[in-house]
Amino acid sequence: MMTPPDSARASDAYLESVMARVAGGDRDAFSDLYDATSGHLFAVIQKVLRNQALSEEVLQDAYVQIWQQAASYQAGRGRVITWCLTLAHRRAVDRVRSVRASRERDLTQGAKEYQESYDDVEDTVAIRLEAERVDRAMAELNAGQAAAIKLAYYGGYTQQEIARIMDLPLGTVKTRIRDGMSRLRTTLGVRT
């Protein structure tokens, strides 16, 4: 179909006839509708979004919606251009809300991750400092006490297993662990 001159393209009668054909699934008519209205729709969208790329995306979304809902247009309720502009404006506002909500989610998540990572670092440092204190206190024990405690607490062995491993009587192992733990509590300032 030939494109009418600009003055005819802007007329309400022309747009109503094009919209009726679009409602019937006429792709050529849809192309004509796009040519006649896209400048106006883009201007409204651009005014809301103030971003070229987003405005182009929203314009495309608006025309998809126009194509899908063309049959719902009712000539007696308003002009075609007004109906199209309303759909485009709603799409633009929806995009602003979506972008704003996305930013808020990102900020919230970023703050949460920052706090978690800060807490993780703080916990790691605290654990390392405590481990260094325990290592220094362990170094003050005699070799027998240190070995028995390491097997019991770091190795997870029972006192009977430690007695077999160290080839010592069970009573000696119990004494070394008890005396070593008592000395550790004193060195570390742990109250019982």
FIKOLZA-1660 file (N, C-alpha, C; in steps of 0.1 Angstrom, whole numbers, plus 5000, padded with zeros to 4 digits):
% residues 192
   i   px   py   pz ch aa at
   1 5008 4988 5000  A  M  N
   1 5000 5000 5000  A  M CA
   1 5009 5012 5000  A  M  C
   2 5005 5023 4993  A  M  N
   2 5012 5035 4993  A  M CA
   2 5010 5043 5005  A  M  C
   3 5021 5049 5010  A  T  N
   3 5020 5057 5022  A  T CA
   3 5014 5071 5018  A  T  C
   4 5003 5075 5025  A  P  N
   4 4997 5088 5022  A  P CA
   4 5006 5099 5026  A  P  C
   5 5003 5111 5021  A  P  N
   5 5011 5123 5025  A  P CA
   5 5010 5126 5040  A  P  C
   6 5020 5134 5045  A  D  N
   6 5020 5136 5059  A  D CA
   6 5007 5142 5065  A  D  C
   7 5001 5151 5058  A  S  N
   7 4988 5157 5063  A  S CA
   7 4977 5146 5065  A  S  C
   8 4977 5137 5056  A  A  N
   8 4967 5126 5057  A  A CA
   8 4970 5116 5067  A  A  C
   9 4983 5114 5069  A  R  N
   9 4988 5104 5079  A  R CA
   9 4984 5108 5093  A  R  C
  10 4984 5121 5095  A  A  N
  10 4981 5126 5109  A  A CA
  10 4966 5127 5112  A  A  C
  11 4958 5126 5102  A  S  N
  11 4943 5127 5104  A  S CA
  11 4937 5116 5112  A  S  C
  12 4927 5119 5120  A  D  N
  12 4921 5109 5128  A  D CA
  12 4914 5099 5119  A  D  C
  13 4908 5103 5108  A  A  N
  13 4900 5094 5099  A  A CA
  13 4910 5083 5094  A  A  C
  14 4922 5088 5089  A  Y  N
  14 4932 5079 5084  A  Y CA
  14 4936 5069 5094  A  Y  C
  15 4940 5074 5106  A  L  N
  15 4944 5065 5117  A  L CA
  15 4934 5055 5121  A  L  C
  16 4921 5059 5121  A  E  N
  16 4910 5050 5125  A  E CA
  16 4909 5039 5114  A  E  C
  17 4911 5043 5102  A  S  N
  17 4910 5032 5091  A  S CA
  17 4922 5023 5092  A  S  C
  18 4934 5028 5095  A  V  N
  18 4946 5020 5096  A  V CA
  18 4944 5011 5108  A  V  C
  19 4939 5016 5119  A  M  N
  19 4938 5008 5132  A  M CA
  19 4928 4997 5129  A  M  C
  20 4917 4999 5122  A  A  N
  20 4907 4989 5119  A  A CA
  20 4914 4977 5111  A  A  C
  21 4923 4981 5102  A  R  N
  21 4930 4970 5094  A  R CA
  21 4940 4963 5103  A  R  C
  22 4947 4971 5112  A  V  N
  22 4956 4965 5122  A  V CA
  22 4949 4955 5130  A  V  C
  23 4937 4958 5135  A  A  N
  23 4929 4949 5143  A  A CA
  23 4926 4936 5136  A  A  C
  24 4925 4937 5123  A  G  N
  24 4922 4925 5115  A  G CA
  24 4935 4917 5112  A  G  C
  25 4947 4922 5117  A  G  N
  25 4959 4915 5115  A  G CA
  25 4967 4919 5102  A  G  C
  26 4964 4930 5096  A  D  N
  26 4970 4935 5084  A  D CA
  26 4984 4941 5088  A  D  C
  27 4995 4934 5084  A  R  N
  27 5008 4939 5087  A  R CA
  27 5012 4952 5080  A  R  C
  28 5008 4953 5068  A  D  N
  28 5011 4965 5061  A  D CA
  28 5004 4977 5068  A  D  C
  29 4992 4975 5073  A  A  N
  29 4985 4986 5080  A  A CA
  29 4993 4989 5093  A  A  C
  30 4998 4979 5099  A  F  N
  30 5006 4981 5111  A  F CA
  30 5019 4989 5108  A  F  C
  31 5025 4987 5097  A  S  N
  31 5036 4994 5093  A  S CA
  31 5032 5009 5090  A  S  C
  32 5021 5011 5084  A  D  N
  32 5016 5025 5082  A  D CA
  32 5013 5032 5095  A  D  C
  33 5007 5024 5105  A  L  N
  33 5004 5030 5118  A  L CA
  33 5018 5034 5125  A  L  C
  34 5027 5026 5124  A  Y  N
  34 5041 5029 5129  A  Y CA
  34 5046 5041 5123  A  Y  C
  35 5046 5042 5110  A  D  N
  35 5051 5054 5103  A  D CA
  35 5044 5067 5107  A  D  C
  36 5031 5066 5110  A  A  N
  36 5023 5078 5113  A  A CA
  36 5025 5082 5127  A  A  C
  37 5028 5072 5136  A  T  N
  37 5027 5076 5151  A  T CA
  37 5040 5074 5158  A  T  C
  38 5050 5068 5153  A  S  N
  38 5062 5064 5161  A  S CA
  38 5069 5077 5166  A  S  C
  39 5070 5087 5158  A  G  N
  39 5076 5100 5163  A  G CA
  39 5070 5105 5175  A  G  C
  40 5057 5106 5175  A  H  N
  40 5050 5111 5187  A  H CA
  40 5052 5102 5199  A  H  C
  41 5051 5088 5197  A  L  N
  41 5052 5079 5208  A  L CA
  41 5066 5080 5214  A  L  C
  42 5076 5080 5205  A  F  N
  42 5090 5081 5209  A  F CA
  42 5093 5093 5217  A  F  C
  43 5087 5105 5213  A  A  N
  43 5089 5117 5221  A  A CA
  43 5083 5116 5235  A  A  C
  44 5072 5110 5236  A  V  N
  44 5066 5108 5250  A  V CA
  44 5074 5099 5258  A  V  C
  45 5078 5088 5252  A  I  N
  45 5087 5078 5260  A  I CA
  45 5100 5085 5264  A  I  C
  46 5106 5092 5254  A  Q  N
  46 5119 5098 5257  A  Q CA
  46 5118 5108 5268  A  Q  C
  47 5107 5115 5269  A  K  N
  47 5105 5125 5279  A  K CA
  47 5104 5119 5293  A  K  C
  48 5098 5107 5294  A  V  N
  48 5097 5100 5306  A  V CA
  48 5110 5093 5310  A  V  C
  49 5117 5087 5301  A  L  N
  49 5128 5079 5304  A  L CA
  49 5142 5086 5304  A  L  C
  50 5142 5096 5295  A  R  N
  50 5155 5104 5293  A  R CA
  50 5167 5095 5290  A  R  C
  51 5165 5085 5282  A  N  N
  51 5175 5075 5279  A  N CA
  51 5172 5070 5265  A  N  C
  52 5181 5072 5255  A  Q  N
  52 5179 5068 5241  A  Q CA
  52 5176 5053 5240  A  Q  C
  53 5185 5045 5245  A  A  N
  53 5185 5031 5244  A  A CA
  53 5172 5025 5250  A  A  C
  54 5169 5029 5263  A  L  N
  54 5157 5025 5269  A  L CA
  54 5145 5029 5262  A  L  C
  55 5145 5041 5257  A  S  N
  55 5133 5046 5250  A  S CA
  55 5131 5038 5237  A  S  C
  56 5141 5034 5230  A  E  N
  56 5139 5026 5218  A  E CA
  56 5133 5012 5222  A  E  C
  57 5138 5006 5233  A  E  N
  57 5133 4994 5238  A  E CA
  57 5118 4995 5241  A  E  C
  58 5115 5005 5249  A  V  N
  58 5101 5007 5253  A  V CA
  58 5092 5010 5241  A  V  C
  59 5097 5017 5231  A  L  N
  59 5089 5020 5219  A  L CA
  59 5086 5007 5212  A  L  C
  60 5095 4998 5211  A  Q  N
  60 5093 4985 5205  A  Q CA
  60 5083 4977 5214  A  Q  C
  61 5084 4977 5227  A  D  N
  61 5074 4970 5235  A  D CA
  61 5060 4976 5234  A  D  C
  62 5060 4989 5232  A  A  N
  62 5047 4996 5231  A  A CA
  62 5040 4991 5218  A  A  C
  63 5048 4990 5207  A  Y  N
  63 5042 4986 5194  A  Y CA
  63 5038 4971 5194  A  Y  C
  64 5045 4963 5202  A  V  N
  64 5041 4949 5203  A  V CA
  64 5027 4949 5210  A  V  C
  65 5026 4957 5221  A  Q  N
  65 5013 4958 5228  A  Q CA
  65 5002 4963 5219  A  Q  C
  66 5005 4973 5211  A  I  N
  66 4995 4979 5202  A  I CA
  66 4991 4968 5192  A  I  C
  67 5000 4961 5187  A  W  N
  67 4997 4950 5177  A  W CA
  67 4988 4940 5184  A  W  C
  68 4991 4936 5196  A  Q  N
  68 4984 4925 5203  A  Q CA
  68 4970 4930 5208  A  Q  C
  69 4969 4943 5211  A  Q  N
  69 4956 4948 5216  A  Q CA
  69 4948 4957 5206  A  Q  C
  70 4952 4957 5194  A  A  N
  70 4946 4966 5184  A  A CA
  70 4931 4963 5183  A  A  C
  71 4926 4951 5185  A  A  N
  71 4912 4948 5184  A  A CA
  71 4904 4954 5196  A  A  C
  72 4911 4957 5207  A  S  N
  72 4904 4963 5218  A  S CA
  72 4902 4978 5217  A  S  C
  73 4909 4984 5207  A  Y  N
  73 4907 4999 5205  A  Y CA
  73 4892 5001 5201  A  Y  C
  74 4886 5011 5207  A  Q  N
  74 4872 5015 5204  A  Q CA
  74 4872 5030 5199  A  Q  C
  75 4868 5032 5187  A  A  N
  75 4869 5045 5181  A  A CA
  75 4860 5055 5189  A  A  C
  76 4849 5051 5194  A  G  N
  76 4840 5060 5201  A  G CA
  76 4846 5065 5215  A  G  C
  77 4856 5058 5220  A  R  N
  77 4861 5062 5233  A  R CA
  77 4873 5071 5232  A  R  C
  78 4878 5074 5220  A  G  N
  78 4890 5083 5219  A  G CA
  78 4897 5082 5206  A  G  C
  79 4906 5090 5204  A  R  N
  79 4914 5090 5191  A  R CA
  79 4925 5079 5191  A  R  C
  80 4928 5075 5180  A  V  N
  80 4938 5064 5178  A  V CA
  80 4952 5069 5184  A  V  C
  81 4956 5081 5181  A  I  N
  81 4969 5086 5186  A  I CA
  81 4969 5087 5201  A  I  C
  82 4958 5091 5207  A  T  N
  82 4957 5092 5221  A  T CA
  82 4958 5078 5228  A  T  C
  83 4951 5068 5222  A  W  N
  83 4952 5054 5227  A  W CA
  83 4966 5049 5226  A  W  C
  84 4973 5051 5215  A  C  N
  84 4986 5047 5213  A  C CA
  84 4996 5054 5223  A  C  C
  85 4994 5067 5224  A  L  N
  85 5002 5075 5234  A  L CA
  85 5000 5070 5248  A  L  C
  86 4988 5067 5251  A  T  N
  86 4985 5062 5265  A  T CA
  86 4992 5049 5268  A  T  C
  87 4992 5039 5258  A  L  N
  87 4999 5027 5259  A  L CA
  87 5014 5029 5261  A  L  C
  88 5019 5038 5252  A  A  N
  88 5034 5040 5252  A  A CA
  88 5038 5047 5266  A  A  C
  89 5030 5056 5270  A  H  N
  89 5033 5063 5283  A  H CA
  89 5033 5053 5295  A  H  C
  90 5023 5044 5295  A  R  N
  90 5022 5034 5305  A  R CA
  90 5034 5025 5305  A  R  C
  91 5039 5021 5293  A  R  N
  91 5051 5013 5292  A  R CA
  91 5063 5020 5297  A  R  C
  92 5064 5033 5294  A  A  N
  92 5076 5041 5299  A  A CA
  92 5075 5042 5314  A  A  C
  93 5064 5045 5320  A  V  N
  93 5063 5046 5334  A  V CA
  93 5066 5032 5341  A  V  C
  94 5061 5021 5335  A  D  N
  94 5064 5008 5340  A  D CA
  94 5079 5005 5340  A  D  C
  95 5085 5010 5329  A  R  N
  95 5100 5008 5328  A  R CA
  95 5107 5016 5339  A  R  C
  96 5103 5028 5342  A  V  N
  96 5109 5036 5352  A  V CA
  96 5107 5029 5366  A  V  C
  97 5095 5024 5368  A  R  N
  97 5093 5017 5381  A  R CA
  97 5102 5005 5382  A  R  C
  98 5103 4997 5371  A  S  N
  98 5111 4985 5370  A  S CA
  98 5125 4988 5373  A  S  C
  99 5130 4998 5366  A  V  N
  99 5145 5002 5368  A  V CA
  99 5147 5007 5382  A  V  C
 100 5138 5015 5388  A  R  N
 100 5139 5019 5402  A  R CA
 100 5139 5008 5411  A  R  C
 101 5130 4998 5409  A  A  N
 101 5129 4987 5418  A  A CA
 101 5141 4978 5417  A  A  C
 102 5146 4977 5405  A  S  N
 102 5159 4969 5403  A  S CA
 102 5171 4976 5410  A  S  C
 103 5172 4989 5409  A  R  N
 103 5183 4996 5416  A  R CA
 103 5181 4994 5431  A  R  C
 104 5169 4995 5436  A  E  N
 104 5167 4994 5450  A  E CA
 104 5171 4980 5455  A  E  C
 105 5167 4970 5447  A  R  N
 105 5171 4956 5450  A  R CA
 105 5186 4954 5450  A  R  C
 106 5192 4960 5439  A  D  N
 106 5207 4959 5438  A  D CA
 106 5214 4966 5450  A  D  C
 107 5209 4978 5454  A  L  N
 107 5215 4985 5465  A  L CA
 107 5213 4977 5478  A  L  C
 108 5201 4971 5480  A  T  N
 108 5199 4963 5492  A  T CA
 108 5207 4951 5492  A  T  C
 109 5208 4944 5481  A  Q  N
 109 5217 4932 5480  A  Q CA
 109 5231 4936 5482  A  Q  C
 110 5235 4947 5476  A  G  N
 110 5249 4951 5477  A  G CA
 110 5253 4954 5491  A  G  C
 111 5244 4961 5498  A  A  N
 111 5246 4964 5512  A  A CA
 111 5247 4952 5521  A  A  C
 112 5238 4942 5518  A  K  N
 112 5238 4930 5525  A  K CA
 112 5251 4922 5523  A  K  C
 113 5255 4921 5510  A  E  N
 113 5267 4914 5507  A  E CA
 113 5279 4921 5513  A  E  C
 114 5279 4934 5513  A  Y  N
 114 5290 4942 5519  A  Y CA
 114 5291 4938 5534  A  Y  C
 115 5279 4939 5540  A  Q  N
 115 5279 4936 5555  A  Q CA
 115 5283 4921 5557  A  Q  C
 116 5279 4912 5549  A  E  N
 116 5282 4898 5551  A  E CA
 116 5297 4897 5549  A  E  C
 117 5303 4903 5538  A  S  N
 117 5317 4901 5536  A  S CA
 117 5325 4908 5547  A  S  C
 118 5320 4919 5552  A  Y  N
 118 5327 4926 5563  A  Y CA
 118 5327 4917 5576  A  Y  C
 119 5315 4911 5578  A  D  N
 119 5314 4902 5590  A  D CA
 119 5323 4890 5588  A  D  C
 120 5324 4884 5576  A  D  N
 120 5332 4873 5573  A  D CA
 120 5347 4876 5576  A  D  C
 121 5351 4888 5571  A  V  N
 121 5365 4892 5574  A  V CA
 121 5367 4894 5589  A  V  C
 122 5358 4900 5595  A  E  N
 122 5359 4902 5610  A  E CA
 122 5360 4889 5617  A  E  C
 123 5351 4880 5613  A  D  N
 123 5351 4866 5620  A  D CA
 123 5364 4859 5617  A  D  C
 124 5369 4860 5605  A  T  N
 124 5382 4853 5601  A  T CA
 124 5393 4859 5609  A  T  C
 125 5394 4872 5610  A  V  N
 125 5405 4878 5618  A  V CA
 125 5404 4874 5633  A  V  C
 126 5392 4874 5638  A  A  N
 126 5390 4870 5652  A  A CA
 126 5394 4855 5654  A  A  C
 127 5391 4847 5645  A  I  N
 127 5394 4833 5646  A  I CA
 127 5409 4831 5645  A  I  C
 128 5416 4838 5636  A  R  N
 128 5430 4837 5635  A  R CA
 128 5437 4842 5647  A  R  C
 129 5433 4854 5653  A  L  N
 129 5439 4859 5665  A  L CA
 129 5438 4849 5676  A  L  C
 130 5426 4843 5678  A  E  N
 130 5424 4833 5688  A  E CA
 130 5432 4821 5686  A  E  C
 131 5434 4817 5674  A  A  N
 131 5442 4805 5671  A  A CA
 131 5457 4808 5674  A  A  C
 132 5461 4820 5671  A  E  N
 132 5475 4824 5675  A  E CA
 132 5477 4824 5690  A  E  C
 133 5467 4829 5697  A  R  N
 133 5468 4829 5712  A  R CA
 133 5469 4815 5717  A  R  C
 134 5461 4806 5712  A  V  N
 134 5461 4792 5716  A  V CA
 134 5475 4785 5712  A  V  C
 135 5480 4788 5700  A  D  N
 135 5493 4783 5696  A  D CA
 135 5504 4788 5706  A  D  C
 136 5504 4800 5710  A  R  N
 136 5514 4806 5719  A  R CA
 136 5513 4799 5732  A  R  C
 137 5500 4797 5737  A  A  N
 137 5498 4790 5750  A  A CA
 137 5503 4775 5749  A  A  C
 138 5500 4769 5738  A  M  N
 138 5504 4755 5736  A  M CA
 138 5519 4754 5736  A  M  C
 139 5526 4764 5731  A  A  N
 139 5541 4763 5730  A  A CA
 139 5547 4764 5744  A  A  C
 140 5539 4769 5754  A  E  N
 140 5544 4769 5768  A  E CA
 140 5542 4756 5776  A  E  C
 141 5535 4746 5770  A  L  N
 141 5533 4733 5776  A  L CA
 141 5546 4725 5774  A  L  C
 142 5547 4715 5782  A  N  N
 142 5558 4705 5779  A  N CA
 142 5554 4696 5768  A  N  C
 143 5564 4690 5761  A  A  N
 143 5561 4682 5749  A  A CA
 143 5551 4671 5751  A  A  C
 144 5551 4665 5762  A  G  N
 144 5541 4654 5765  A  G CA
 144 5527 4659 5766  A  G  C
 145 5525 4670 5773  A  Q  N
 145 5512 4676 5774  A  Q CA
 145 5507 4681 5761  A  Q  C
 146 5516 4688 5753  A  A  N
 146 5512 4694 5740  A  A CA
 146 5508 4683 5731  A  A  C
 147 5515 4672 5731  A  A  N
 147 5512 4661 5721  A  A CA
 147 5499 4654 5725  A  A  C
 148 5497 4652 5738  A  A  N
 148 5484 4645 5742  A  A CA
 148 5472 4654 5739  A  A  C
 149 5473 4667 5741  A  I  N
 149 5462 4676 5739  A  I CA
 149 5459 4677 5724  A  I  C
 150 5470 4678 5716  A  K  N
 150 5468 4679 5701  A  K CA
 150 5461 4666 5696  A  K  C
 151 5465 4654 5701  A  L  N
 151 5459 4642 5696  A  L CA
 151 5444 4642 5701  A  L  C
 152 5441 4647 5713  A  A  N
 152 5428 4646 5718  A  A CA
 152 5419 4657 5711  A  A  C
 153 5423 4669 5710  A  Y  N
 153 5415 4680 5705  A  Y CA
 153 5416 4682 5690  A  Y  C
 154 5427 4681 5685  A  Y  N
 154 5429 4683 5670  A  Y CA
 154 5427 4670 5662  A  Y  C
 155 5432 4659 5669  A  G  N
 155 5431 4646 5662  A  G CA
 155 5418 4639 5664  A  G  C
 156 5411 4642 5675  A  G  N
 156 5398 4636 5678  A  G CA
 156 5399 4622 5684  A  G  C
 157 5411 4619 5690  A  Y  N
 157 5413 4606 5695  A  Y CA
 157 5408 4605 5710  A  Y  C
 158 5404 4594 5714  A  T  N
 158 5400 4592 5728  A  T CA
 158 5413 4590 5736  A  T  C
 159 5411 4591 5750  A  Q  N
 159 5423 4589 5758  A  Q CA
 159 5429 4576 5757  A  Q  C
 160 5421 4565 5755  A  Q  N
 160 5426 4552 5753  A  Q CA
 160 5434 4551 5740  A  Q  C
 161 5429 4557 5729  A  E  N
 161 5436 4557 5717  A  E CA
 161 5450 4564 5718  A  E  C
 162 5450 4575 5725  A  I  N
 162 5462 4583 5727  A  I CA
 162 5472 4575 5735  A  I  C
 163 5467 4568 5745  A  A  N
 163 5476 4559 5753  A  A CA
 163 5483 4549 5744  A  A  C
 164 5475 4543 5734  A  R  N
 164 5481 4533 5725  A  R CA
 164 5491 4540 5715  A  R  C
 165 5487 4551 5710  A  I  N
 165 5495 4559 5700  A  I CA
 165 5509 4563 5707  A  I  C
 166 5508 4568 5719  A  M  N
 166 5520 4573 5726  A  M CA
 166 5527 4563 5734  A  M  C
 167 5521 4551 5734  A  D  N
 167 5527 4539 5741  A  D CA
 167 5529 4543 5756  A  D  C
 168 5519 4548 5762  A  L  N
 168 5519 4553 5776  A  L CA
 168 5507 4547 5783  A  L  C
 169 5508 4546 5797  A  P  N
 169 5497 4541 5804  A  P CA
 169 5486 4551 5803  A  P  C
 170 5473 4547 5804  A  L  N
 170 5462 4555 5803  A  L CA
 170 5462 4566 5814  A  L  C
 171 5466 4563 5826  A  G  N
 171 5466 4573 5837  A  G CA
 171 5476 4584 5834  A  G  C
 172 5487 4581 5827  A  T  N
 172 5497 4591 5824  A  T CA
 172 5491 4601 5813  A  T  C
 173 5484 4595 5804  A  V  N
 173 5477 4603 5793  A  V CA
 173 5467 4612 5800  A  V  C
 174 5459 4607 5809  A  K  N
 174 5449 4615 5815  A  K CA
 174 5455 4626 5823  A  K  C
 175 5466 4624 5830  A  T  N
 175 5473 4634 5838  A  T CA
 175 5479 4645 5829  A  T  C
 176 5485 4641 5818  A  R  N
 176 5491 4650 5809  A  R CA
 176 5480 4660 5803  A  R  C
 177 5469 4654 5799  A  I  N
 177 5458 4662 5793  A  I CA
 177 5452 4671 5804  A  I  C
 178 5450 4666 5816  A  R  N
 178 5444 4674 5827  A  R CA
 178 5453 4685 5831  A  R  C
 179 5466 4682 5833  A  D  N
 179 5476 4692 5837  A  D CA
 179 5478 4703 5825  A  D  C
 180 5478 4698 5813  A  G  N
 180 5480 4707 5801  A  G CA
 180 5468 4716 5800  A  G  C
 181 5456 4711 5801  A  M  N
 181 5444 4719 5800  A  M CA
 181 5443 4729 5811  A  M  C
 182 5447 4726 5823  A  S  N
 182 5447 4735 5834  A  S CA
 182 5457 4746 5832  A  S  C
 183 5469 4743 5826  A  R  N
 183 5479 4753 5823  A  R CA
 183 5474 4762 5812  A  R  C
 184 5468 4756 5802  A  L  N
 184 5462 4764 5791  A  L CA
 184 5451 4774 5796  A  L  C
 185 5443 4769 5805  A  R  N
 185 5432 4778 5810  A  R CA
 185 5438 4790 5817  A  R  C
 186 5449 4787 5825  A  T  N
 186 5456 4798 5832  A  T CA
 186 5462 4807 5823  A  T  C
 187 5470 4802 5813  A  T  N
 187 5477 4811 5803  A  T CA
 187 5467 4819 5795  A  T  C
 188 5456 4813 5791  A  L  N
 188 5446 4820 5782  A  L CA
 188 5436 4829 5791  A  L  C
 189 5437 4827 5804  A  G  N
 189 5428 4836 5812  A  G CA
 189 5414 4831 5812  A  G  C
 190 5412 4818 5810  A  V  N
 190 5398 4812 5810  A  V CA
 190 5395 4808 5824  A  V  C
 191 5383 4813 5829  A  R  N
 191 5378 4809 5842  A  R CA
 191 5369 4797 5841  A  R  C
 192 5370 4789 5851  A  T  N
 192 5361 4777 5851  A  T CA
 192 5352 4778 5863  A  T  C
% end
